[in-house]
Amino acid sequence: TAEIYDPATRSIAPGPDMLVPRSHHTAVRLPSGDVAFFGGIGPDGQPVAEVETFQFSPVALGQEPNVLGPSLAVAQSSPQAILLPDQTVLVTNGVDASGNAVRSAEIYDAFNPARDDTNAVIPGVKAPILTALDSSMLEDRKGGAAVPLIDGNVLFIGGGPAAASATLEVYNYQLQTFEAAVTDFTGGRSEE
């Protein structure tokens, strides 16, 4: 189930059911006001690959608000999803069905224009896509943190396959690559 928080009244109201039930997922508010849900664990206990978007505009019109989008290349729970300056979302660092950290990364573009059979853009219609990056994270980082930086890059802090890591790496937004940070910090960091 989903619930909608109204900041004006400070109250919560029932929302629509998710099309793919999940826990341990990540949600990102898109610039349109829609919310995209990535990964998670389904009712069967397995990681989820489907991306689901809750669209706020159809709610007012009484239409179905949830839409399934493309699927992640690797079904994963607890991924990190970070909104980038170009309004795409970097998705990485989840946990796969075997309990391993997911190093691969994908870019979710919710605003990719739909095209007809002649490849002409269909005005006002979106066709979200996921694109796998050629670059993967440098380390296994189950847990840890992802911090968007003012220059559009993303700093990944800590995490690790079993023990807390004291390493940093940066996703270079312009080059779409992961790079080692110049220095690490003292003491490991992890959610576990």
N, C-alpha and C positions, 0 to 999 in steps of 0.2 A: 504494500500500500504506500501511498504518498500523502503527505500533508503539506499544506501551503500556509506559510507564516505571513500575516499581514502586519507590517510594522506600524501602520497608522492606528490600528486597534490593539496591537500587541497580542493578537490571538492567532490560534491555529485552527484551520478548517480542513476537513477531509479533502483529499485530492484524488485524482484518478489512479487506478491500479497501474503498476508498471507492466509493460508487455512481457518483459523478462524479469521475473522476481530475482532479487539479488541482495546480498549483504557484502560488506567489505569492499565496496566500490568507491569510485572517486567521481565527484560531480564538479563541473566547471560552468559558471555562468558566462554565456557568450554575449558579445556586444549587443545582439538583437534582443536580449532579455531572456532568450531560451536557455535551458539548462541541459547540458550533455552529460550522460552517465557512462562511465568507462569501466569495464571489467567487473569484478566481484565474484562472489560465490553463489551459485544457483541452489535451488531447493534440493538438488541431487548431491550437493556437497562438492561439486566440481567447479573450477573456474569458468567464468563467462567470457565469451569473445564479443558478443553483440554490443554495439554502441546504441544507446537509446536517447532520444532527445524529447524533452518536455517543451512543447511550444506554447507560450503564453497567449499569443493572439487568438488561436482557435478556441480557447476556453471561453472568451467573451462571446464568441459566435456560436457556442454550443456544439462545436465539432470535436472530433477525437483529438486530444492534445498530444498524445504520445506517438512518436514515429521511430521505427527501427531504422538504423542506418547501416553502414558497412560493418564488418566484423574485424576485430583486431587479428593480426597474423598469428598471435599466440594468445590463447585464452589465459587470463590472469586475474588474480585477486589483488587488491590493494595497490593498483598502479598509481603512479604520480602523473597528473595531467596539469600542464601549465599553459595558460593563455599567453600567446606571443604577440608582439607588437603588430603583426600583420593580420591579426584576428584568427590565426590558426592555433591549434592546440598541440603541444608536444606531449606524447604519451609514452612512458617508459617506466622501468624499475618496479614492475609488479612481481608476483610470485606465480609460477606455473603449477600444473597439476602434480608435479613431482616434488614441489616445495623448493625448487631452485629459483634464484633471482633471474628476472628477464632483463637481459642486457640490450636487446634490440630496441629500437625506437621507431615511432611512427608519427607522422604529422596528420592531424585530422583537420579537414577543411570543410566546415559546415556551409560555407557560402559559395562553393563551387557551382557554377551555373549549369543547369540541365541543358542538354542539346537534343535536337530532333534527329531524324534519320539522315539528314543532309549535313549534320554537324553544326547547324545554325543554333545559336543561343536562344533558348526559350525565355523570354522576358519574365522576370519575377519568380521563376521556378528554380529551386535549389536541388542539387544532387550531391549530397555530402560524399566525400571520398577520404580514404586513409591511404597514405603513401609511406612505404617503408623507407627509412633513411639508409644510405650506404654505410653510415657510421654507427657504431654501437657504443654503449657505455664502456669505459675502460675497466671498471671493476664491478663485481657483484655488489649490489647495494640494497639488499632487503632492508626496508626501514630507512632510517636517515631522513633527511629533509631536502627539499628543492626550493630554492629561493630565486624568484625572478629579479634580475638586476636592472638598473635604470637604462643600461645600454641595449637591452633586449636579450642579453645572454641569461643563462640560468646556472646558478651555483648549486651543485649537489654536495651535501655535507654528510659524512659518516655513513652509517648503515654497514652492512656486511653480511657474508654468508652465514656466519655463526656468531662471531664475536663482534663487538663494536669496532668500527674502523676510524682511524684518525686521518683519513685522506679526504681530499677535495678534488672535484673535477668540474669543468665548466662546459656547458653546451654553448657553442659559438653559433649564435642565431644567424649571422650573415653567411657563414660557411657551411652551416648545418653539420657540424662535426663536434665530437666530444674531445676535450683537451685536458691534459693534466694541469692542475693549478701550480703556480710557481712554488708554493710552499704548503705544507700541511700544518695541522694544528696539534697541540699537545693533548693527549687523552682522546679516547675513542668516543663516538656518539652513536647511539642506536635507540630504536623504539623498544627493543626487547629488554 
